[in-house]
Amino acid sequence: MKTVLMAFLRKELSQALRDPRMRVLLFVMPVIQMAVFGYAISTEIRGIRLAAFHAPNDATSRRLVDRFFASGWFLPVPAEGGDPFSLIQAGKADAVLVAPEHGLTRSLGRGAGEVQLLVDAANAAKARAVEAYARSIIAAAVPRPSGTGPAGQGIALDVRVLYNPAMESSVFMVPGVMGMIVCLVTIVLTSMSLAREKETGTFETIIAAPLSVGEILLGKTVPFILLGLADCCLVLLAGTLLFSVPSRGPLWMLAVASAAFVVTTVSVGTLISTVSRNQQQAMLGSFMFLFPANLLSGIMFPVENMPPAVRWAAYFDPLKYFVTLVRNIMLKGGDPWVFVSNVAVLALMAVLTAALSYRRFRRTLE
C-alpha cells in the first residue's frame, strides 16, 4: 500500500511540474510578484496604539498624554510592566511615550524638558505618522510660562525609531506580500487539482485504485504542501536579496510558521475543490476566498482600525496570523507569545479545515 501511495505522490508532483507553464507559475511568478508588489505598494495608516510611562504625580505629563489621546490619532494601551521596549516587541503598542523619571513638570521648571518617543517602524508609514503627530501635539501641548512665544517650546522630543530605522515601506510590505503570494499559489493550485481530475474524467480511475480516502487526500495534498514550502523559501530569499529585508528571528520559527500556514491553505484549497465540479468553479471559489483574505490580513490596512464586525471576520483569516508571524519574526526577532499564539491558531485552522475536507470528500465518493 505504501508503494501505491508513493507512486500516487510521484504522479501528482510530475503532473504539476511537467508543464513548463506550470513551472513558471510556481517558481518564476512568485519572484515577479514579490518585485512588483514590494516596489509598488505603499500604505497610509492612521490609528496608533500608544502606551505612556510617567510619574503618577506629574501633572504636565498627564496633560500631555491626554492631548495625545484627545487628538483622535492615538488609542490608549496599558503601560504594563516597566520595560517600554517589550510592549513594542510583543506587538502590544505601536509607540511608547516616556517622560522623565523625576517628572516633566520639574524639568520645565528648570527651563526645558525632554520626553522620549519609542516608535515601531516595522510599518514605515505608521512610524512617519507617529512622529509627525507627536511633534504637532507637543508643539501645542504646554504653553510657555510667560504666555509669549510658540507653545510647547520648552519641551524637546527625542524620537527613537525601532526595527526599521530608515522607515522604508518595502521592509514592512515584503513580509506581508510573501504570505499573499504563498496563499495564492497553494489555494489556487490545490483547488484546481482535484477539480481537474473530475473534469477530465480521471477521478473514477483514482477512486478505483487500492487507496483509502485518507491516502487519496494525502496524495493530492502532500505535493502541494511541498511546493508551497519551496515557494516560501523562494519568496523569502527574493525578499532578502531584492529589498534587504532583515531576518532577525531564528529560521526554525519561520519554518514552523510557514509549515502551519501552508498546511492550512492547502486544506482550504482542498475544501474548495470538494464543492467544485470543474476547474472554472474551483478558480472562482479560490478568488472568492483570496480577495477578502488579502484585505482582512493587515497587509495593507491595519486590522485594528477596521469596524468591529469586519474585525471579527478578520480573525478567521489564516493569512492575518501568518503575516503577523512573519513580520514579528523577521523584523522583531520573534516574540515567544506572538509566535506560540499565532501558530496555535493556524494549527487549529489546519485541523478543522482538513477534517471538513475529509468529510466532504467522503460524501463525494458516496
C-alpha positions in Angstrom: 0.0 0.0 0.0 2.9 2.4 0.7 4.2 1.7 -2.7 0.9 2.7 -4.3 0.8 5.9 -2.2 4.4 6.8 -3.1 3.6 6.2 -6.8 0.5 8.5 -6.4 2.6 11.2 -4.8 5.2 11.0 -7.7 2.4 11.1 -10.2 1.0 14.3 -8.7 4.4 16.0 -8.5 5.3 15.1 -12.0 1.9 16.2 -13.3 2.3 19.6 -11.5 5.8 20.1 -12.8 5.5 18.6 -16.3 4.0 21.6 -18.0 6.6 24.4 -18.5 3.9 27.0 -17.9 3.1 25.4 -14.5 6.8 25.6 -13.6 6.8 29.3 -14.5 3.6 29.8 -12.4 5.2 28.0 -9.4 8.7 29.4 -9.4 9.0 32.5 -11.6 5.8 34.3 -11.0 6.3 34.5 -7.1 9.6 36.3 -7.7 8.0 38.7 -10.2 5.0 39.3 -7.9 7.4 40.0 -5.0 9.3 42.6 -7.0 6.1 44.3 -8.3 4.2 44.4 -5.0 7.3 45.3 -3.0 8.1 48.3 -5.1 4.6 49.4 -6.0 2.6 49.1 -2.8 2.8 51.7 -0.1 0.4 52.5 2.8 -1.0 55.4 4.7 -2.0 54.3 8.2 -4.0 56.0 10.9 -4.9 54.8 14.4 -1.8 54.3 16.6 -1.7 52.3 19.8 0.2 54.4 22.4 1.5 53.5 25.9 2.7 56.2 28.2 5.2 55.9 31.1 5.3 58.9 33.5 5.3 59.6 37.2 1.8 59.4 38.8 2.1 62.9 40.3 3.4 64.6 37.2 0.5 66.8 36.1 2.3 68.1 33.0 2.9 64.6 31.7 -0.7 63.6 32.3 -1.9 66.7 30.4 0.5 65.9 27.5 -0.7 62.3 27.4 -4.4 63.4 27.4 -3.7 65.6 24.5 -2.3 62.6 22.6 -5.5 60.6 23.2 -7.8 63.5 22.6 -6.3 64.1 19.2 -8.1 61.1 17.8 -4.9 59.8 16.3 -3.9 57.6 19.2 -5.5 54.7 21.1 -4.6 54.1 24.7 -2.7 51.0 25.6 -2.0 50.0 29.3 1.7 50.5 30.2 2.2 47.0 31.6 5.5 46.2 33.3 8.5 48.6 33.4 10.0 47.9 30.0 8.7 50.0 27.1 10.6 48.0 24.6 8.8 44.8 25.5 5.4 46.4 24.6 6.6 47.1 21.1 8.4 43.8 20.6 5.3 41.9 21.6 3.1 43.9 19.3 1.0 45.4 22.1 1.9 49.0 21.2 2.9 50.9 18.1 4.6 53.7 20.1 5.6 54.4 23.7 5.9 57.8 25.3 8.4 58.0 28.1 8.5 61.1 30.4 11.5 61.9 32.7 11.6 59.9 35.9 11.6 63.0 38.1 8.6 64.4 36.2 8.1 66.7 33.2 6.7 69.5 35.4 10.0 69.7 37.4 12.1 69.6 34.1 10.1 72.5 32.7 10.5 74.4 35.9 14.3 74.2 35.3 13.8 75.7 31.8 13.4 72.7 29.4 12.1 69.2 29.5 12.5 66.2 27.2 10.2 63.3 26.5 11.2 60.2 24.6 9.0 58.5 22.0 9.8 54.9 21.0 8.3 54.1 17.6 7.8 50.7 16.0 9.0 51.3 12.4 8.2 47.9 11.1 5.4 49.8 9.4 7.3 52.7 7.9 4.1 54.7 7.1 2.8 54.4 10.6 6.1 55.4 12.0 6.2 58.6 10.0 2.6 59.4 11.0 3.5 58.8 14.7 6.5 61.2 14.6 4.5 63.9 12.7 1.5 63.7 15.0 3.7 63.7 18.1 5.6 66.7 17.1 2.4 68.7 16.3 0.8 67.7 19.6 3.8 68.6 21.7 4.2 71.9 19.8 0.8 72.9 21.2 0.7 71.0 24.5 2.4 73.1 27.1 2.3 76.9 26.9 5.3 79.0 27.9 5.0 80.4 31.4 5.2 84.0 30.2 2.4 83.3 27.6 4.6 84.6 24.8 6.3 82.8 22.0 5.3 79.5 20.4 3.5 77.0 22.6 5.4 74.0 23.8 8.8 75.5 23.1 10.2 74.2 26.4 9.6 70.5 25.5 12.1 68.6 23.4 11.1 65.4 21.7 13.6 62.6 21.4 12.3 60.1 18.8 13.8 56.6 18.6 12.8 54.5 15.6 12.9 50.8 16.2 13.1 47.8 13.8 13.1 49.9 10.6 15.4 53.0 11.2 15.3 54.1 7.6 11.4 53.7 7.6 11.4 52.0 4.2 7.9 50.9 3.1 9.4 47.7 1.4 10.6 46.4 4.8 7.1 46.5 6.1 5.3 45.3 2.9 7.6 42.5 1.7 6.8 40.1 4.6 3.1 40.6 4.0 3.5 40.1 0.3 5.3 36.8 1.0 2.2 35.5 2.7 -0.1 36.7 0.0 1.9 35.0 -2.8 2.1 31.7 -1.0 -1.6 31.8 -0.2 -2.4 32.5 -3.8 -0.2 29.7 -5.2 -1.3 27.0 -2.7 -5.0 27.6 -2.7 -5.5 28.0 -6.4 -3.3 25.1 -7.5 -4.7 22.7 -4.8 -8.4 23.6 -5.5 -7.9 23.1 -9.3 -6.0 19.8 -8.9 -9.0 17.7 -7.8 -11.4 19.7 -10.0 -9.2 18.9 -13.0 -9.5 15.2 -12.2 -13.3 15.5 -12.1 -13.4 17.5 -15.4 -11.1 15.2 -17.4 -12.8 12.0 -16.1 -9.7 10.5 -14.3 -11.4 10.9 -10.9 -13.0 7.5 -11.3 -9.6 5.9 -12.0 -8.2 7.4 -8.8 -11.2 6.1 -6.8 -10.7 2.6 -8.3 -7.1 2.5 -7.1 -6.4 0.4 -4.0 -6.2 3.5 -1.8 -8.2 4.7 1.2 -9.9 8.1 1.3 -7.2 9.4 3.6 -4.4 8.2 1.2 -6.1 9.8 -1.8 -6.3 13.1 0.1 -2.6 12.7 1.1 -1.6 12.1 -2.5 -3.5 15.1 -3.6 -2.3 17.5 -0.9 1.3 16.5 0.2 2.8 17.5 -3.2 1.3 21.0 -2.9 2.4 21.3 0.7 6.0 20.6 -0.5 5.6 23.0 -3.4 4.2 25.6 -1.1 7.1 25.3 1.3 9.5 25.6 -1.7 7.7 28.8 -2.6 8.1 30.1 1.0 11.9 29.6 0.7 11.9 31.2 -2.7 10.0 34.4 -1.8 11.9 34.7 1.5 15.2 34.6 -0.5 13.8 37.1 -3.1 12.7 39.5 -0.3 16.1 39.3 1.4 18.1 39.8 -1.8 15.9 42.3 -3.6 14.8 44.5 -0.7 17.4 43.8 2.0 14.6 42.8 4.4 16.3 41.6 7.7 15.6 38.3 9.2 16.3 38.8 12.9 14.5 35.8 14.3 15.6 32.2 14.2 15.0 30.2 11.0 13.2 27.4 12.8 10.4 29.9 13.8 10.0 30.8 10.1 10.0 27.2 9.1 7.3 26.2 11.7 5.1 29.3 10.8 5.4 28.5 7.1 4.6 24.8 7.6 1.5 25.6 9.7 0.3 28.2 7.1 0.9 26.1 4.0 -0.9 23.1 5.6 -3.8 25.4 6.4 -4.0 27.0 2.9 -3.7 23.6 1.2 -6.6 22.3 3.3 -8.6 25.3 2.3 -7.9 24.7 -1.3 -8.9 21.0 -0.9 -12.1 22.1 0.7 -12.9 24.4 -2.2 -12.2 21.5 -4.6 -14.7 19.2 -2.9 -17.5 21.6 -3.6 -16.4 22.4 -7.2 -17.5 20.4 -10.2 -14.9 21.8 -12.6 -11.8 24.0 -12.8 -13.8 27.2 -13.5 -15.8 26.8 -10.3 -12.6 26.0 -8.4 -10.9 29.1 -9.7 -13.9 31.2 -8.9 -14.1 29.7 -5.4 -10.4 30.4 -4.8 -10.6 34.0 -5.7 -13.8 34.4 -3.6 -11.7 33.4 -0.7 -8.5 35.2 -1.6 -9.8 38.7 -2.2 -11.4 39.1 1.3 -8.4 37.2 2.9 -5.9 39.7 1.4 -8.0 42.8 2.5 -8.5 41.4 6.0 -5.0 40.2 6.6 -3.4 43.5 7.6 -1.0 43.6 4.7 -2.2 47.0 3.5 -4.8 48.1 6.1 -4.4 47.6 9.9 -7.0 45.3 11.3 -7.2 47.3 14.5 -8.7 50.2 12.5 -11.5 48.2 10.9 -15.1 48.3 12.1 -15.9 45.7 14.8 -17.9 43.4 12.5 -15.2 43.4 9.9 -12.5 42.9 12.6 -14.2 39.8 13.8 -14.3 38.4 10.3 -10.5 39.0 10.1 -9.9 36.6 13.0 -11.0 33.8 10.7 -8.4 34.7 8.1 -5.3 32.4 8.2 -3.3 35.0 6.2 -3.7 37.5 9.1 -1.9 35.2 11.5 0.9 34.3 9.1 1.6 38.0 8.2 1.7 38.8 11.9 4.2 35.9 12.4 6.5 36.7 9.5 6.7 40.4 10.4 7.3 39.7 14.1 10.0 37.1 13.3 11.8 38.9 10.6 11.7 42.4 11.9 11.5 42.0 15.7 13.3 38.8 16.4 10.3 36.6 17.2 8.4 37.3 20.4 7.6 33.9 22.1 4.0 34.8 22.9 3.3 36.1 19.4 4.8 33.0 17.9 3.0 30.4 20.1 -0.4 32.1 19.9 -0.5 32.6 16.2 1.0 29.2 15.3 -1.6 27.6 17.6 -4.5 29.4 15.8 -3.0 28.3 12.4 -2.7 24.7 13.6 -6.3 24.7 14.8 -7.5 26.1 11.5 -5.5 23.4 9.6 -7.1 20.6 11.7 -10.6 21.9 11.2 -10.3 22.6 7.5 -8.6 19.2 6.9 -11.3 17.4 8.9 -14.0 19.2 6.9 -12.3 18.4 3.6 -12.1 14.7 4.6 -15.8 14.7 5.4 -16.8 16.4 2.2 -14.6 14.1 0.1 -16.2 11.0 1.6 -19.6 12.4 0.8 -18.4 13.0 -2.8 -17.3 9.3 -3.1 -20.6 8.1 -1.7 
